[in-house]
Amino acid sequence: METNETKRIPWYLWPFWAIWQLIAMIVGMTGRLVAVILGFVLMIVGVILSVTVVGLIIGVPLILVGVLLVIRGLF
């Protein structure tokens, strides 16, 4: 028996929910091991880009997405 329940996400939490859904989709398509490896690669690339001040704009979000991928892949 399925219930068609729609969960309402508050507008201020929507960006976090959308990022988490994107990461869940990536993990679902690639598998856990590939997601963890991809997360580590994104973290390394983010750290390398963060060495320069201009690279911080792209590096920090890459690090965060990498961490979320690793967390989602492991748990």
JOSUL-V989757 format. One record per pair of residues at least 4 apart in sequence whose C-alpha atoms are under 7 Angstrom apart, sorted by the first residue. I is the first residue (numbers start at 0). J is the second residue. Records with the same first field share a line. If there is no record, write none. Layout:
BEGIN
I->J  J
END
This chain:
BEGIN
8->12  13
9->13
12->16
13->17
14->18
15->19
16->20
17->21
18->22
19->23
20->24
21->25
22->26  68
23->27
24->28
25->29
26->30  31  34  72
29->33  34
30->34
31->35  72  73
32->36  72
33->37
34->38  68  69  72
35->39  68  69  72
36->40
37->41
38->42  65  66  68  69
39->43  65
40->44
41->45  61  62  65
42->46  61  62  65  66
43->47
44->48
45->49  58  59  61  62
46->50  58  62
48->54  55  58
49->54  55  58  59
50->54
51->55
54->58
55->59
57->61
58->62
59->63
60->64
61->65
62->66
63->67
64->68
65->69
66->70
67->71
68->72
69->73
70->74
END
